[in-house]
Amino acid sequence: ATLESVQVTVLLAVGLGLLGSWLFTRVLRLALFVMITVILVICWQLFFMVVVMGWMIGAVEVISLIVFIGYSITYCIHLVHAYGSHVDEPSAEGAGHDTKGRHRRAAFAITTIGSAICGSALTTLVSAFFLLFFLGGGFQ
């Protein structure tokens, strides 16, 4: 029953995250990039929890998955929004083949919001680090 609830929770969170990302960015392609990144983060977190740490999936682990899905979406959507909001001059190559424009938008996104995202990720990492050594009943 726990595995089924994890699957339903993750699918619901990813689906709502995709909808929210799409509504926030108004570009389906960028929203899909956000969700691909989030799905990879979820896979890595599940691998770490189950294989590396040897934890059984319980209520606390499901809650941590939900929290980290939220963090993953937040980090990615801020970066993607900065990327998508950059106004660039059109290129002679056309909108679909403008590699330099994509590089400029990526550089703009990283320089405007990258340090805030890295700082936020660092504080999350530092605060969550101590949970690795939590020996209470929740993570065993």
VENVEN-V180874 format. One record per residue. N is the residue number from 1. RES is the residue in one letter. OMEGA is omega in whole degrees, 0 to 359 (NA if undefined). NEAR is the number of other ideal C-beta (glycine too) atoms within 10 Angstrom. D_CENTER is the distance of its C-alpha to the mean C-alpha in whole Angstrom. Layout:
N:RES:OMEGA:NEAR:D_CENTER + N:RES:OMEGA:NEAR:D_CENTER
//
This chain:
1:A:181:5:26 + 2:T:180:12:23 + 3:L:178:8:22 + 4:E:179:8:22 + 5:S:176:12:21 + 6:V:180:17:18 + 7:Q:180:10:18 + 8:V:181:10:18 + 9:T:181:15:16 + 10:V:179:18:13 + 11:L:178:10:14 + 12:L:180:12:15 + 13:A:179:19:11 + 14:V:179:16:10 + 15:G:178:11:13 + 16:L:176:12:13 + 17:G:177:22:9 + 18:L:179:19:11 + 19:L:179:12:14 + 20:G:179:15:13 + 21:S:180:24:11 + 22:W:179:17:14 + 23:L:182:9:16 + 24:F:183:17:14 + 25:T:184:19:15 + 26:R:178:11:18 + 27:V:184:15:17 + 28:L:181:11:16 + 29:R:178:10:15 + 30:L:178:20:13 + 31:A:177:23:11 + 32:L:176:13:11 + 33:F:177:17:10 + 34:V:185:25:6 + 35:M:175:22:7 + 36:I:178:12:8 + 37:T:180:17:6 + 38:V:178:26:4 + 39:I:177:16:8 + 40:L:177:11:8 + 41:V:179:17:6 + 42:I:179:17:8 + 43:C:180:10:11 + 44:W:180:12:12 + 45:Q:178:16:11 + 46:L:177:15:14 + 47:F:182:11:16 + 48:F:183:12:16 + 49:M:188:17:17 + 50:V:186:13:20 + 51:V:185:9:21 + 52:V:184:8:21 + 53:M:178:12:22 + 54:G:180:8:24 + 55:W:170:16:22 + 56:M:179:10:23 + 57:I:178:15:21 + 58:G:184:14:22 + 59:A:182:10:21 + 60:V:179:16:20 + 61:E:177:20:17 + 62:V:177:15:16 + 63:I:179:12:16 + 64:S:175:17:14 + 65:L:180:19:12 + 66:I:179:15:11 + 67:V:181:12:11 + 68:F:172:18:8 + 69:I:178:22:6 + 70:G:177:13:7 + 71:Y:181:16:6 + 72:S:179:22:2 + 73:I:181:23:4 + 74:T:180:14:6 + 75:Y:184:21:6 + 76:C:185:22:5 + 77:I:176:21:8 + 78:H:179:19:10 + 79:L:180:22:10 + 80:V:178:22:11 + 81:H:177:19:13 + 82:A:178:20:15 + 83:Y:184:21:15 + 84:G:183:16:17 + 85:S:179:12:19 + 86:H:179:15:21 + 87:V:184:6:24 + 88:D:176:13:26 + 89:E:178:7:29 + 90:P:181:9:30 + 91:S:176:13:31 + 92:A:180:6:34 + 93:E:183:11:32 + 94:G:186:8:31 + 95:A:185:9:27 + 96:G:185:5:26 + 97:H:185:11:27 + 98:D:181:17:26 + 99:T:180:9:25 + 100:K:178:11:26 + 101:G:178:16:24 + 102:R:178:13:21 + 103:H:178:10:21 + 104:R:179:14:22 + 105:R:178:18:19 + 106:A:178:15:17 + 107:A:178:13:19 + 108:F:181:17:19 + 109:A:182:20:16 + 110:I:182:15:16 + 111:T:183:10:19 + 112:T:186:15:18 + 113:I:184:18:15 + 114:G:182:16:14 + 115:S:178:10:16 + 116:A:179:13:15 + 117:I:179:17:11 + 118:C:177:12:13 + 119:G:179:10:15 + 120:S:178:15:13 + 121:A:180:12:11 + 122:L:179:10:15 + 123:T:176:10:16 + 124:T:180:14:13 + 125:L:181:9:14 + 126:V:181:9:18 + 127:S:180:9:18 + 128:A:182:13:16 + 129:F:183:9:18 + 130:F:177:8:21 + 131:L:179:12:20 + 132:L:184:9:21 + 133:F:179:7:24 + 134:F:183:11:25 + 135:L:177:7:28 + 136:G:184:8:28 + 137:G:188:8:28 + 138:G:185:14:24 + 139:F:180:17:23 + 140:Q:NA:12:26
//
